[in-house]
Amino acid sequence: MKKQIFLGLLLASTLSNLSLAQNKGYITLTQAPTAGPGLYEAGMAKLKEAGVWDLGWNFHAIGAQQPNGLLSIGIFPDKASLDMRIAKNMEVFKSNNLSVPAPDAFEIHNMFRAPMNSKPANAVLIFHDVKGMTPEQYEAILQGLAKANAFGLKTQLFHACFKTPEGLKVVDIWESPEALQSFAGTLIPILTKIFGATPPPPAVYGLYNYVSK
């Protein structure tokens, strides 16, 4: 118990630049590996026309790869808001003949986001598709980062760890590729020690849009 209290205090002390830290809510991931930003713009326009663009979620971001590939995430405070938004989305997309994949939804294990007035030009969205990560391993990662003074960095704009049938997975947003690379120099040795091998590299997207309520 004392160890858990100490860890909690240690981690809390690193969150001074963050506007939100929570262990509840839901995240959606919509992956469209063959689509480009045009599909996202068309879908967003139709949702705005239908008056449901702002419905349900309190955070939204989308990353785009080149030449194709989109990853969209949304944060919802509860299951009811999530289900309502998914139903409205699919209704609008179907009525406008937009081929948008249905999102996958997961319960959030841990999340924080930093205050940001505008989207940095070179920000990147990262999806760490680690297979089988346990809560104990995730806690050990946070502890290692806290000891290295690398948790809650000002260049890390968003972090969500969420529960899947395969174990915990992570989505991050960084201010720039250089900020991510600098962090990776600290993170990779910690991951290698915990998992016994270096996990595969994450999927990296340029941050195309970022909306926080």
N, CA and C atoms as a LAMMPS dump frame, in Angstrom:
ITEM: TIMESTEP
0
ITEM: NUMBER OF ATOMS
639
ITEM: BOX BOUNDS ff ff ff
-5.0000000000000000e+02 5.0000000000000000e+02
-5.0000000000000000e+02 5.0000000000000000e+02
-5.0000000000000000e+02 5.0000000000000000e+02
ITEM: ATOMS id mol type element x y z
1 1 1 N 0.824 -1.202 0
2 1 2 C 0 0 0
3 1 3 C 0.866 1.264 0
4 2 1 N 1.924 1.273 0.852
5 2 2 C 2.813 2.427 0.896
6 2 3 C 3.468 2.667 -0.469
7 3 1 N 3.835 1.56 -1.143
8 3 2 C 4.456 1.692 -2.461
9 3 3 C 3.494 2.336 -3.445
10 4 1 N 2.204 1.936 -3.405
11 4 2 C 1.216 2.49 -4.321
12 4 3 C 0.983 3.978 -4.039
13 5 1 N 0.953 4.337 -2.745
14 5 2 C 0.766 5.736 -2.382
15 5 3 C 1.948 6.571 -2.863
16 6 1 N 3.171 6.042 -2.65
17 6 2 C 4.373 6.755 -3.092
18 6 3 C 4.363 6.942 -4.597
19 7 1 N 4.003 5.884 -5.337
20 7 2 C 3.966 5.983 -6.793
21 7 3 C 2.941 6.996 -7.24
22 8 1 N 1.768 6.988 -6.585
23 8 2 C 0.743 7.952 -6.952
24 8 3 C 1.193 9.384 -6.741
25 9 1 N 1.861 9.643 -5.629
26 9 2 C 2.366 10.986 -5.363
27 9 3 C 3.452 11.374 -6.35
28 10 1 N 4.313 10.404 -6.682
29 10 2 C 5.399 10.67 -7.627
30 10 3 C 4.852 11.028 -8.993
31 11 1 N 3.859 10.283 -9.449
32 11 2 C 3.281 10.551 -10.761
33 11 3 C 2.497 11.866 -10.754
34 12 1 N 1.768 12.117 -9.67
35 12 2 C 0.979 13.342 -9.596
36 12 3 C 1.877 14.571 -9.663
37 13 1 N 3.058 14.466 -9.109
38 13 2 C 3.959 15.613 -9.086
39 13 3 C 4.475 15.976 -10.473
40 14 1 N 4.34 15.063 -11.443
41 14 2 C 4.826 15.33 -12.792
42 14 3 C 3.74 15.887 -13.705
43 15 1 N 2.501 16.046 -13.19
44 15 2 C 1.375 16.418 -14.034
45 15 3 C 1.032 17.903 -13.985
46 16 1 N 1.962 18.744 -13.582
47 16 2 C 1.655 20.154 -13.381
48 16 3 C 1.235 20.859 -14.661
49 17 1 N 1.666 20.372 -15.834
50 17 2 C 1.335 21.036 -17.092
51 17 3 C 0.099 20.445 -17.756
52 18 1 N -0.577 19.512 -17.09
53 18 2 C -1.691 18.808 -17.711
54 18 3 C -3.018 19.302 -17.157
55 19 1 N -3.999 19.442 -18.058
56 19 2 C -5.291 19.967 -17.649
57 19 3 C -6.235 18.883 -17.172
58 20 1 N -5.975 17.642 -17.476
59 20 2 C -6.909 16.576 -17.132
60 20 3 C -6.169 15.277 -16.888
61 21 1 N -6.49 14.605 -15.805
62 21 2 C -6.001 13.257 -15.564
63 21 3 C -7.178 12.454 -15.034
64 22 1 N -7.495 11.339 -15.647
65 22 2 C -8.67 10.591 -15.229
66 22 3 C -8.498 9.111 -15.542
67 23 1 N -9.339 8.303 -14.908
68 23 2 C -9.337 6.865 -15.13
69 23 3 C -10.749 6.395 -15.463
70 24 1 N -11.425 7.086 -16.34
71 24 2 C -12.779 6.703 -16.691
72 24 3 C -13.089 7.193 -18.092
73 25 1 N -14.237 6.748 -18.606
74 25 2 C -14.644 7.154 -19.934
75 25 3 C -14.291 6.112 -20.981
76 26 1 N -14.529 6.476 -22.238
77 26 2 C -14.332 5.559 -23.353
78 26 3 C -13.597 6.27 -24.481
79 27 1 N -12.863 5.472 -25.253
80 27 2 C -12.167 5.978 -26.42
81 27 3 C -12.631 5.196 -27.641
82 28 1 N -12.787 5.891 -28.769
83 28 2 C -13.07 5.221 -30.038
84 28 3 C -11.862 5.361 -30.948
85 29 1 N -11.597 4.306 -31.708
86 29 2 C -10.568 4.324 -32.738
87 29 3 C -11.209 3.929 -34.058
88 30 1 N -11.054 4.782 -35.051
89 30 2 C -11.537 4.468 -36.392
90 30 3 C -10.334 4.455 -37.325
91 31 1 N -10.033 3.289 -37.881
92 31 2 C -8.871 3.133 -38.759
93 31 3 C -9.339 2.951 -40.196
94 32 1 N -8.784 3.757 -41.079
95 32 2 C -9.104 3.675 -42.505
96 32 3 C -7.782 3.671 -43.271
97 33 1 N -7.151 2.503 -43.404
98 33 2 C -5.796 2.435 -43.968
99 33 3 C -5.679 2.824 -45.429
100 34 1 N -6.793 2.833 -46.173
101 34 2 C -6.72 3.176 -47.592
102 34 3 C -7.322 4.549 -47.896
103 35 1 N -7.737 5.289 -46.864
104 35 2 C -8.403 6.58 -47.066
105 35 3 C -7.44 7.733 -46.839
106 36 1 N -7.789 8.883 -47.412
107 36 2 C -7.017 10.103 -47.224
108 36 3 C -7.845 11.16 -46.528
109 37 1 N -7.275 12.328 -46.28
110 37 2 C -7.986 13.404 -45.58
111 37 3 C -9.293 13.823 -46.24
112 38 1 N -9.418 13.602 -47.559
113 38 2 C -10.652 13.987 -48.241
114 38 3 C -11.874 13.295 -47.666
115 39 1 N -11.745 12.013 -47.301
116 39 2 C -12.867 11.283 -46.711
117 39 3 C -13.236 11.888 -45.361
118 40 1 N -12.23 12.242 -44.578
119 40 2 C -12.489 12.853 -43.274
120 40 3 C -13.193 14.196 -43.433
121 41 1 N -12.734 15.031 -44.365
122 41 2 C -13.35 16.333 -44.577
123 41 3 C -14.802 16.187 -45.021
124 42 1 N -15.059 15.22 -45.902
125 42 2 C -16.429 15.002 -46.371
126 42 3 C -17.323 14.533 -45.226
127 43 1 N -16.823 13.596 -44.416
128 43 2 C -17.61 13.103 -43.295
129 43 3 C -17.872 14.193 -42.27
130 44 1 N -16.863 14.994 -41.956
131 44 2 C -17.017 16.082 -40.989
132 44 3 C -18.049 17.092 -41.484
133 45 1 N -18.014 17.417 -42.779
134 45 2 C -18.959 18.377 -43.333
135 45 3 C -20.396 17.871 -43.207
136 46 1 N -20.609 16.602 -43.488
137 46 2 C -21.961 16.032 -43.398
138 46 3 C -22.442 15.972 -41.951
139 47 1 N -21.551 15.671 -41.021
140 47 2 C -21.939 15.654 -39.609
141 47 3 C -22.308 17.052 -39.127
142 48 1 N -21.576 18.058 -39.603
143 48 2 C -21.9 19.438 -39.234
144 48 3 C -23.232 19.867 -39.837
145 49 1 N -23.49 19.463 -41.094
146 49 2 C -24.769 19.777 -41.735
147 49 3 C -25.932 19.17 -40.952
148 50 1 N -25.71 17.969 -40.413
149 50 2 C -26.76 17.272 -39.66
150 50 3 C -26.863 17.761 -38.225
151 51 1 N -25.947 18.639 -37.806
152 51 2 C -25.992 19.19 -36.456
153 51 3 C -25.536 18.248 -35.371
154 52 1 N -24.699 17.244 -35.729
155 52 2 C -24.278 16.262 -34.724
156 52 3 C -22.758 16.2 -34.563
157 53 1 N -22.043 17.136 -35.172
158 53 2 C -20.582 17.088 -35.092
159 53 3 C -20.082 17.151 -33.656
160 54 1 N -20.677 17.987 -32.806
161 54 2 C -20.225 18.177 -31.435
162 54 3 C -20.901 17.229 -30.442
163 55 1 N -21.671 16.289 -30.922
164 55 2 C -22.485 15.449 -30.051
165 55 3 C -21.646 14.394 -29.317
166 56 1 N -21.742 14.369 -27.996
167 56 2 C -21.24 13.237 -27.217
168 56 3 C -19.81 13.325 -26.743
169 57 1 N -18.874 13.639 -27.63
170 57 2 C -17.463 13.556 -27.264
171 57 3 C -16.969 14.849 -26.618
172 58 1 N -15.834 14.745 -25.886
173 58 2 C -15.199 15.948 -25.346
174 58 3 C -13.769 16.119 -25.846
175 59 1 N -13.346 15.216 -26.738
176 59 2 C -12.017 15.333 -27.335
177 59 3 C -12.013 14.535 -28.636
178 60 1 N -11.362 15.1 -29.66
179 60 2 C -11.271 14.411 -30.951
180 60 3 C -9.94 14.756 -31.61
181 61 1 N -9.322 13.757 -32.208
182 61 2 C -8.094 13.982 -32.98
183 61 3 C -8.05 12.983 -34.119
184 62 1 N -7.397 13.378 -35.194
185 62 2 C -7.22 12.459 -36.321
186 62 3 C -5.821 12.622 -36.887
187 63 1 N -5.212 11.507 -37.201
188 63 2 C -3.9 11.511 -37.817
189 63 3 C -3.98 10.989 -39.235
190 64 1 N -3.082 11.478 -40.09
191 64 2 C -3.054 11.074 -41.493
192 64 3 C -1.636 10.685 -41.882
193 65 1 N -1.531 9.57 -42.595
194 65 2 C -0.263 9.141 -43.166
195 65 3 C -0.248 9.481 -44.646
196 66 1 N 0.91 9.33 -45.27
197 66 2 C 1.044 9.579 -46.705
198 66 3 C 1.453 8.287 -47.418
199 67 1 N 0.846 7.973 -48.585
200 67 2 C -0.181 8.78 -49.255
201 67 3 C -1.578 8.577 -48.685
202 68 1 N -1.816 7.434 -47.999
203 68 2 C -3.135 7.153 -47.456
204 68 3 C -2.998 6.589 -46.044
205 69 1 N -4.098 6.618 -45.327
206 69 2 C -4.139 6.051 -43.99
207 69 3 C -4.601 7.075 -42.976
208 70 1 N -5.728 6.804 -42.325
209 70 2 C -6.275 7.687 -41.309
210 70 3 C -6.48 6.914 -40.008
211 71 1 N -6.267 7.592 -38.886
212 71 2 C -6.615 7.053 -37.574
213 71 3 C -7.305 8.167 -36.804
214 72 1 N -8.583 7.951 -36.486
215 72 2 C -9.374 8.945 -35.771
216 72 3 C -9.668 8.434 -34.369
217 73 1 N -9.558 9.327 -33.366
218 73 2 C -9.896 8.948 -31.997
219 73 3 C -10.895 9.944 -31.426
220 74 1 N -11.737 9.461 -30.531
221 74 2 C -12.677 10.319 -29.812
222 74 3 C -12.732 9.881 -28.361
223 75 1 N -12.933 10.826 -27.456
224 75 2 C -13.048 10.536 -26.038
225 75 3 C -14.467 10.868 -25.586
226 76 1 N -15.089 9.936 -24.874
227 76 2 C -16.469 10.081 -24.429
228 76 3 C -16.559 9.862 -22.926
229 77 1 N -17.388 10.635 -22.232
230 77 2 C -17.445 10.524 -20.77
231 77 3 C -18.128 9.267 -20.263
232 78 1 N -19.012 8.669 -21.088
233 78 2 C -19.75 7.488 -20.628
234 78 3 C -20.218 6.682 -21.835
235 79 1 N -20.735 5.484 -21.541
236 79 2 C -21.156 4.563 -22.602
237 79 3 C -22.363 5.093 -23.363
238 80 1 N -23.271 5.771 -22.674
239 80 2 C -24.468 6.293 -23.338
240 80 3 C -24.098 7.332 -24.388
241 81 1 N -23.187 8.23 -24.054
242 81 2 C -22.745 9.251 -25.019
243 81 3 C -22.058 8.604 -26.208
244 82 1 N -21.253 7.593 -25.932
245 82 2 C -20.547 6.868 -26.99
246 82 3 C -21.519 6.195 -27.94
247 83 1 N -22.467 5.438 -27.395
248 83 2 C -23.412 4.695 -28.241
249 83 3 C -24.267 5.645 -29.072
250 84 1 N -24.694 6.748 -28.475
251 84 2 C -25.512 7.724 -29.192
252 84 3 C -24.734 8.303 -30.366
253 85 1 N -23.46 8.657 -30.125
254 85 2 C -22.667 9.266 -31.191
255 85 3 C -22.404 8.285 -32.325
256 86 1 N -22.054 7.048 -32.009
257 86 2 C -21.792 6.062 -33.058
258 86 3 C -23.036 5.866 -33.915
259 87 1 N -24.205 5.766 -33.275
260 87 2 C -25.451 5.567 -34.027
261 87 3 C -25.722 6.744 -34.959
262 88 1 N -25.52 7.965 -34.474
263 88 2 C -25.75 9.149 -35.302
264 88 3 C -24.747 9.214 -36.454
265 89 1 N -23.483 8.923 -36.146
266 89 2 C -22.461 8.933 -37.198
267 89 3 C -22.827 8.001 -38.335
268 90 1 N -23.116 6.761 -37.999
269 90 2 C -23.372 5.762 -39.03
270 90 3 C -24.642 6.089 -39.814
271 91 1 N -25.608 6.701 -39.135
272 91 2 C -26.838 7.123 -39.81
273 91 3 C -26.527 8.187 -40.858
274 92 1 N -25.73 9.186 -40.484
275 92 2 C -25.372 10.267 -41.409
276 92 3 C -24.521 9.734 -42.555
277 93 1 N -23.531 8.907 -42.244
278 93 2 C -22.653 8.378 -43.285
279 93 3 C -23.427 7.513 -44.275
280 94 1 N -24.33 6.685 -43.767
281 94 2 C -25.117 5.815 -44.652
282 94 3 C -26.026 6.628 -45.562
283 95 1 N -26.665 7.657 -45.016
284 95 2 C -27.592 8.456 -45.827
285 95 3 C -26.874 9.285 -46.887
286 96 1 N -25.568 9.494 -46.704
287 96 2 C -24.783 10.266 -47.673
288 96 3 C -23.83 9.391 -48.487
289 97 1 N -24.016 8.074 -48.405
290 97 2 C -23.211 7.114 -49.173
291 97 3 C -21.708 7.282 -48.942
292 98 1 N -21.35 7.565 -47.676
293 98 2 C -19.933 7.677 -47.312
294 98 3 C -19.47 6.366 -46.692
295 99 1 N -18.43 5.806 -47.278
296 99 2 C -17.918 4.524 -46.792
297 99 3 C -16.896 4.768 -45.687
298 100 1 N -17.409 4.972 -44.47
299 100 2 C -16.564 5.23 -43.3
300 100 3 C -16.636 4.027 -42.377
301 101 1 N -15.506 3.457 -41.983
302 101 2 C -15.54 2.276 -41.108
303 101 3 C -16.176 2.597 -39.763
304 102 1 N -16.853 1.614 -39.192
305 102 2 C -17.393 1.775 -37.844
306 102 3 C -16.231 1.793 -36.849
307 103 1 N -16.313 2.618 -35.809
308 103 2 C -15.205 2.704 -34.855
309 103 3 C -15.185 1.517 -33.898
310 104 1 N -14.002 1.239 -33.381
311 104 2 C -13.862 0.317 -32.258
312 104 3 C -13.886 1.15 -30.987
313 105 1 N -14.527 0.641 -29.947
314 105 2 C -14.673 1.395 -28.698
315 105 3 C -14.099 0.598 -27.534
316 106 1 N -13.404 1.312 -26.641
317 106 2 C -12.739 0.658 -25.52
318 106 3 C -12.861 1.517 -24.265
319 107 1 N -12.857 0.853 -23.116
320 107 2 C -12.868 1.563 -21.839
321 107 3 C -11.478 2.115 -21.543
322 108 1 N -11.414 3.347 -21.083
323 108 2 C -10.136 3.995 -20.781
324 108 3 C -9.58 3.472 -19.46
325 109 1 N -8.296 3.16 -19.461
326 109 2 C -7.597 2.759 -18.242
327 109 3 C -6.936 3.969 -17.583
328 110 1 N -6.342 4.842 -18.384
329 110 2 C -5.712 6.063 -17.881
330 110 3 C -5.592 7.06 -19.026
331 111 1 N -5.709 8.351 -18.702
332 111 2 C -5.664 9.35 -19.762
333 111 3 C -5.25 10.69 -19.194
334 112 1 N -4.543 11.479 -19.975
335 112 2 C -4.338 12.888 -19.661
336 112 3 C -4.21 13.66 -20.96
337 113 1 N -4.515 14.943 -20.89
338 113 2 C -4.296 15.813 -22.034
339 113 3 C -3.818 17.168 -21.538
340 114 1 N -2.991 17.799 -22.334
341 114 2 C -2.414 19.091 -21.978
342 114 3 C -3.222 20.213 -22.61
343 115 1 N -3.245 21.373 -21.978
344 115 2 C -3.937 22.514 -22.597
345 115 3 C -3.218 22.939 -23.873
346 116 1 N -3.991 23.204 -24.925
347 116 2 C -3.384 23.592 -26.195
348 116 3 C -4.359 24.498 -26.936
349 117 1 N -3.946 25.711 -27.231
350 117 2 C -4.816 26.675 -27.896
351 117 3 C -4.945 26.411 -29.392
352 118 1 N -3.883 25.883 -30
353 118 2 C -3.929 25.593 -31.429
354 118 3 C -3.061 24.374 -31.718
355 119 1 N -3.32 23.718 -32.817
356 119 2 C -2.593 22.504 -33.18
357 119 3 C -1.197 22.853 -33.673
358 120 1 N -0.156 22.293 -33.038
359 120 2 C 1.203 22.525 -33.546
360 120 3 C 1.347 21.996 -34.972
361 121 1 N 2.071 22.716 -35.791
362 121 2 C 2.173 22.377 -37.211
363 121 3 C 2.768 20.999 -37.445
364 122 1 N 3.692 20.573 -36.582
365 122 2 C 4.393 19.307 -36.808
366 122 3 C 4.02 18.219 -35.817
367 123 1 N 2.887 18.359 -35.138
368 123 2 C 2.482 17.371 -34.146
369 123 3 C 2.23 16.005 -34.786
370 124 1 N 2.457 14.952 -33.999
371 124 2 C 2.265 13.589 -34.491
372 124 3 C 1.376 12.811 -33.527
373 125 1 N 0.57 11.918 -34.095
374 125 2 C -0.292 11.017 -33.339
375 125 3 C 0.303 9.618 -33.431
376 126 1 N 0.437 8.937 -32.3
377 126 2 C 1.12 7.648 -32.223
378 126 3 C 0.168 6.583 -31.691
379 127 1 N 0.13 5.423 -32.327
380 127 2 C -0.652 4.29 -31.849
381 127 3 C 0.306 3.165 -31.493
382 128 1 N 0.401 2.855 -30.19
383 128 2 C 1.245 1.762 -29.703
384 128 3 C 0.376 0.513 -29.602
385 129 1 N 0.444 -0.337 -30.603
386 129 2 C -0.376 -1.549 -30.656
387 129 3 C 0.381 -2.703 -30.003
388 130 1 N 0.651 -2.569 -28.696
389 130 2 C 1.395 -3.586 -27.955
390 130 3 C 0.45 -4.73 -27.615
391 131 1 N 0.843 -5.942 -27.925
392 131 2 C -0.001 -7.1 -27.664
393 131 3 C 0.16 -7.575 -26.218
394 132 1 N -0.955 -7.657 -25.511
395 132 2 C -0.954 -8.306 -24.217
396 132 3 C -0.355 -7.514 -23.071
397 133 1 N -0.285 -6.183 -23.148
398 133 2 C 0.268 -5.42 -22.041
399 133 3 C -0.694 -5.451 -20.859
400 134 1 N -0.177 -5.755 -19.67
401 134 2 C -0.987 -5.858 -18.462
402 134 3 C -0.98 -4.539 -17.694
403 135 1 N -1.961 -4.341 -16.789
404 135 2 C -1.931 -3.141 -15.942
405 135 3 C -0.646 -3.043 -15.123
406 136 1 N -0.113 -4.166 -14.686
407 136 2 C 1.122 -4.155 -13.905
408 136 3 C 2.303 -3.675 -14.749
409 137 1 N 2.358 -4.112 -16.006
410 137 2 C 3.427 -3.661 -16.891
411 137 3 C 3.289 -2.169 -17.194
412 138 1 N 2.054 -1.719 -17.413
413 138 2 C 1.824 -0.297 -17.672
414 138 3 C 2.251 0.543 -16.479
415 139 1 N 1.902 0.094 -15.265
416 139 2 C 2.295 0.82 -14.06
417 139 3 C 3.813 0.863 -13.932
418 140 1 N 4.476 -0.246 -14.289
419 140 2 C 5.945 -0.28 -14.225
420 140 3 C 6.553 0.7 -15.223
421 141 1 N 5.928 0.856 -16.386
422 141 2 C 6.407 1.821 -17.382
423 141 3 C 6.296 3.241 -16.827
424 142 1 N 5.136 3.568 -16.245
425 142 2 C 4.954 4.899 -15.672
426 142 3 C 5.961 5.159 -14.552
427 143 1 N 6.197 4.144 -13.748
428 143 2 C 7.156 4.298 -12.656
429 143 3 C 8.558 4.558 -13.205
430 144 1 N 8.936 3.82 -14.254
431 144 2 C 10.243 4.031 -14.872
432 144 3 C 10.373 5.412 -15.476
433 145 1 N 9.307 5.892 -16.121
434 145 2 C 9.333 7.233 -16.711
435 145 3 C 9.4 8.312 -15.637
436 146 1 N 8.653 8.112 -14.551
437 146 2 C 8.679 9.087 -13.471
438 146 3 C 10.07 9.176 -12.849
439 147 1 N 10.715 8.044 -12.664
440 147 2 C 12.065 8.042 -12.096
441 147 3 C 13.052 8.738 -13.025
442 148 1 N 12.791 8.678 -14.332
443 148 2 C 13.664 9.316 -15.315
444 148 3 C 13.236 10.753 -15.624
445 149 1 N 12.247 11.263 -14.861
446 149 2 C 11.72 12.618 -15.095
447 149 3 C 11.223 12.783 -16.529
448 150 1 N 10.603 11.729 -17.062
449 150 2 C 10.144 11.752 -18.458
450 150 3 C 8.651 11.465 -18.562
451 151 1 N 7.897 11.695 -17.486
452 151 2 C 6.447 11.514 -17.517
453 151 3 C 5.787 12.876 -17.352
454 152 1 N 4.787 13.159 -18.183
455 152 2 C 4.137 14.462 -18.125
456 152 3 C 4.964 15.57 -18.738
457 153 1 N 5.754 15.254 -19.759
458 153 2 C 6.559 16.268 -20.431
459 153 3 C 5.665 17.269 -21.153
460 154 1 N 6.113 18.515 -21.229
461 154 2 C 5.304 19.554 -21.867
462 154 3 C 5.092 19.301 -23.355
463 155 1 N 5.968 18.511 -23.95
464 155 2 C 5.847 18.226 -25.377
465 155 3 C 4.881 17.082 -25.663
466 156 1 N 4.403 16.403 -24.606
467 156 2 C 3.412 15.337 -24.785
468 156 3 C 2.033 15.953 -24.556
469 157 1 N 1.229 16.025 -25.621
470 157 2 C -0.025 16.757 -25.581
471 157 3 C -1.207 15.906 -25.162
472 158 1 N -1.1 14.598 -25.349
473 158 2 C -2.224 13.708 -25.051
474 158 3 C -1.704 12.301 -24.842
475 159 1 N -2.349 11.592 -23.928
476 159 2 C -2.012 10.19 -23.689
477 159 3 C -3.272 9.465 -23.258
478 160 1 N -3.536 8.326 -23.866
479 160 2 C -4.644 7.475 -23.438
480 160 3 C -4.205 6.024 -23.468
481 161 1 N -4.386 5.352 -22.353
482 161 2 C -4.165 3.913 -22.263
483 161 3 C -5.539 3.28 -22.102
484 162 1 N -5.861 2.297 -22.929
485 162 2 C -7.214 1.745 -22.924
486 162 3 C -7.201 0.222 -22.958
487 163 1 N -8.312 -0.352 -22.494
488 163 2 C -8.428 -1.796 -22.339
489 163 3 C -8.963 -2.432 -23.622
490 164 1 N -8.299 -3.486 -24.086
491 164 2 C -8.77 -4.259 -25.237
492 164 3 C -8.72 -5.738 -24.876
493 165 1 N -9.37 -6.608 -25.663
494 165 2 C -9.279 -8.041 -25.387
495 165 3 C -7.854 -8.575 -25.44
496 166 1 N -6.952 -7.878 -26.139
497 166 2 C -5.554 -8.302 -26.237
498 166 3 C -4.683 -7.722 -25.129
499 167 1 N -5.245 -6.877 -24.281
500 167 2 C -4.475 -6.192 -23.26
501 167 3 C -4.513 -4.686 -23.479
502 168 1 N -3.779 -3.958 -22.665
503 168 2 C -3.775 -2.504 -22.756
504 168 3 C -3.026 -2.025 -23.997
505 169 1 N -3.537 -0.947 -24.597
506 169 2 C -2.872 -0.305 -25.729
507 169 3 C -2.861 1.203 -25.498
508 170 1 N -2.077 1.926 -26.28
509 170 2 C -1.822 3.326 -25.988
510 170 3 C -1.872 4.178 -27.255
511 171 1 N -2.452 5.371 -27.118
512 171 2 C -2.407 6.404 -28.147
513 171 3 C -1.791 7.656 -27.518
514 172 1 N -0.844 8.268 -28.201
515 172 2 C -0.193 9.493 -27.73
516 172 3 C -0.226 10.559 -28.818
517 173 1 N -0.149 11.82 -28.407
518 173 2 C 0.071 12.926 -29.337
519 173 3 C 1.262 13.726 -28.818
520 174 1 N 2.237 13.957 -29.717
521 174 2 C 3.447 14.692 -29.37
522 174 3 C 3.541 15.964 -30.198
523 175 1 N 4.196 16.94 -29.624
524 175 2 C 4.306 18.251 -30.255
525 175 3 C 5.029 18.207 -31.597
526 176 1 N 5.967 17.274 -31.756
527 176 2 C 6.748 17.184 -32.985
528 176 3 C 7.416 15.809 -33.06
529 177 1 N 7.867 15.387 -34.25
530 177 2 C 8.625 14.131 -34.349
531 177 3 C 9.894 14.161 -33.498
532 178 1 N 10.504 15.341 -33.375
533 178 2 C 11.73 15.45 -32.577
534 178 3 C 11.442 15.2 -31.096
535 179 1 N 10.294 15.693 -30.607
536 179 2 C 9.914 15.452 -29.212
537 179 3 C 9.674 13.966 -28.971
538 180 1 N 9.02 13.317 -29.933
539 180 2 C 8.795 11.875 -29.827
540 180 3 C 10.111 11.114 -29.827
541 181 1 N 11.009 11.472 -30.707
542 181 2 C 12.293 10.782 -30.8
543 181 3 C 13.092 10.932 -29.504
544 182 1 N 13.057 12.116 -28.924
545 182 2 C 13.764 12.345 -27.669
546 182 3 C 13.179 11.477 -26.556
547 183 1 N 11.856 11.392 -26.499
548 183 2 C 11.189 10.574 -25.491
549 183 3 C 11.494 9.094 -25.696
550 184 1 N 11.536 8.663 -26.958
551 184 2 C 11.795 7.257 -27.259
552 184 3 C 13.143 6.804 -26.716
553 185 1 N 14.109 7.707 -26.686
554 185 2 C 15.415 7.356 -26.154
555 185 3 C 15.358 6.939 -24.695
556 186 1 N 14.394 7.498 -23.961
557 186 2 C 14.189 7.105 -22.562
558 186 3 C 13.253 5.908 -22.453
559 187 1 N 12.21 5.894 -23.279
560 187 2 C 11.167 4.868 -23.167
561 187 3 C 11.644 3.482 -23.583
562 188 1 N 12.379 3.371 -24.69
563 188 2 C 12.723 2.053 -25.233
564 188 3 C 13.507 1.195 -24.249
565 189 1 N 14.517 1.709 -23.557
566 189 2 C 15.198 0.866 -22.565
567 189 3 C 14.266 0.384 -21.447
568 190 1 N 13.299 1.236 -21.05
569 190 2 C 12.335 0.831 -20.024
570 190 3 C 11.452 -0.296 -20.543
571 191 1 N 10.961 -0.164 -21.776
572 191 2 C 10.126 -1.209 -22.366
573 191 3 C 10.894 -2.517 -22.521
574 192 1 N 12.136 -2.42 -22.968
575 192 2 C 12.959 -3.616 -23.17
576 192 3 C 13.155 -4.358 -21.854
577 193 1 N 13.361 -3.628 -20.789
578 193 2 C 13.552 -4.248 -19.477
579 193 3 C 12.273 -4.927 -18.996
580 194 1 N 11.127 -4.276 -19.199
581 194 2 C 9.856 -4.806 -18.705
582 194 3 C 9.358 -5.982 -19.54
583 195 1 N 9.476 -5.877 -20.869
584 195 2 C 8.927 -6.911 -21.75
585 195 3 C 9.954 -7.98 -22.126
586 196 1 N 11.223 -7.736 -21.812
587 196 2 C 12.253 -8.71 -22.151
588 196 3 C 12.719 -8.609 -23.582
589 197 1 N 12.157 -7.693 -24.335
590 197 2 C 12.542 -7.463 -25.737
591 197 3 C 11.995 -6.102 -26.135
592 198 1 N 12.539 -5.531 -27.188
593 198 2 C 12.049 -4.24 -27.672
594 198 3 C 10.741 -4.442 -28.432
595 199 1 N 9.633 -3.831 -27.997
596 199 2 C 8.362 -3.966 -28.719
597 199 3 C 8.472 -3.382 -30.124
598 200 1 N 7.6 -3.789 -31.031
599 200 2 C 7.622 -3.22 -32.384
600 200 3 C 7.344 -1.725 -32.344
601 201 1 N 7.858 -0.986 -33.319
602 201 2 C 7.644 0.472 -33.324
603 201 3 C 6.169 0.813 -33.495
604 202 1 N 5.743 1.957 -32.963
605 202 2 C 4.342 2.357 -33.098
606 202 3 C 4.033 2.85 -34.502
607 203 1 N 2.741 2.897 -34.826
608 203 2 C 2.298 3.554 -36.057
609 203 3 C 2.304 5.055 -35.816
610 204 1 N 2.89 5.799 -36.749
611 204 2 C 3.048 7.25 -36.589
612 204 3 C 2.244 7.969 -37.672
613 205 1 N 1.415 8.92 -37.239
614 205 2 C 0.595 9.721 -38.149
615 205 3 C 0.886 11.202 -37.921
616 206 1 N 0.851 11.987 -38.973
617 206 2 C 0.86 13.434 -38.793
618 206 3 C -0.488 13.865 -38.239
619 207 1 N -0.49 14.733 -37.23
620 207 2 C -1.748 15.167 -36.629
621 207 3 C -2.482 16.109 -37.593
622 208 1 N -3.622 15.659 -38.08
623 208 2 C -4.369 16.416 -39.082
624 208 3 C -5.392 17.356 -38.447
625 209 1 N -6.035 16.911 -37.381
626 209 2 C -7.004 17.76 -36.682
627 209 3 C -7.01 17.4 -35.203
628 210 1 N -7.345 18.393 -34.371
629 210 2 C -7.29 18.238 -32.923
630 210 3 C -8.327 19.181 -32.336
631 211 1 N -9.338 18.63 -31.65
632 211 2 C -10.399 19.447 -31.091
633 211 3 C -10.633 19.015 -29.647
634 212 1 N -10.508 19.936 -28.714
635 212 2 C -10.682 19.635 -27.29
636 212 3 C -11.709 20.577 -26.687
637 213 1 N -12.726 20.051 -26.043
638 213 2 C -13.762 20.887 -25.42
639 213 3 C -13.36 21.256 -23.991
